[in-house]
């Protein structure tokens, strides 16, 4: 799920090789699992807002392994996803 996020993260980071692909796929899979199971967000890989959130959050996780403080823009977007349930139809 969200496999198309990895090439976008790589482009954002300027990575052109496949050396880090396994690690980036693990980050994306972990984020999707965390958002769905812990936060209760229903993600849709066809929703560009969800895809870009995964890309931005994945890039943050990759680049800031030792900084546990999430940037304000990601917090705001995460809260909006939580409020909307990720666009789940009720």
N, C-alpha and C positions, 0 to 999 in steps of 0.2 A: 504494500500500500504506500502511496506517495513516493514511488520510485523516481518520478520525474523531478522530485525535490533535490535529489543529489546532484545532478548536473547544474542546477541553478545555484546551489550552495557553492559548488566548485567554481563556477564562473564568478560569483561574488568574491570568493577568496583568492581568485587568480590561480587556481590549481588546474594544470592541464594534463597531468598524468593520472593513472589509475591506482597509484600506490596507496592512497588514503581512502579508496572507495569503500572497503569493508568497514572501516571506522565510521565513515559518514553514513553509510546505510544503517549501522548499529545506532547511531545518534538519532536518525530519522525514525527508525522503528521504535526506539525507546520513547521518543517524544509522542508519537502517535498513541502508543500504549498508555503512557502516563495521562495524556489528555482525555482519552476515552474511559479508562478504568478509574483513575483517581479523581479527575475533574468532572467526569460525567458528560463530556462534550461529544456530540455526534458529529464526526468529521465527514466531509464529502470531498473526495479527491477531484471532483469536477468543479468545485467551487474555487475560483481563483483567489478569493480572500483567505480561504483555509490553506491553500497551497502556499501562498506567500507568507502566511504566519509561520508555517512549518519551516520554510526556507529561512526566514529571518531569525526564528528561534534556534534553528539548527546551526546557523552561522554563529550566533551568540554563544551557544553551548560549545562549539568547536574552538572558538577564539578565546573564550573566558573560562577555561577549565577551573581556575583557582579563584574566581570571583563569583561568590554565590548571590550577589545582588543583581536582580534582573533590572534592565533599563526601564525607565518609566514608560516609554512608548510600547514596549512589549507587555508590561503590566496592564496598561490601558486596553490593548487589543485582547489580551487573555481574559480580562474581566468582561469585556463585551461579548466574547465567545461564550463565557460561562453564563451570562445573563440570557443570551439568546439560545443557549443549549447547542450551539454550533449549527443552528438552522434546522433542528429536528422538527419534524411535523408531529404535532400532538393530536 
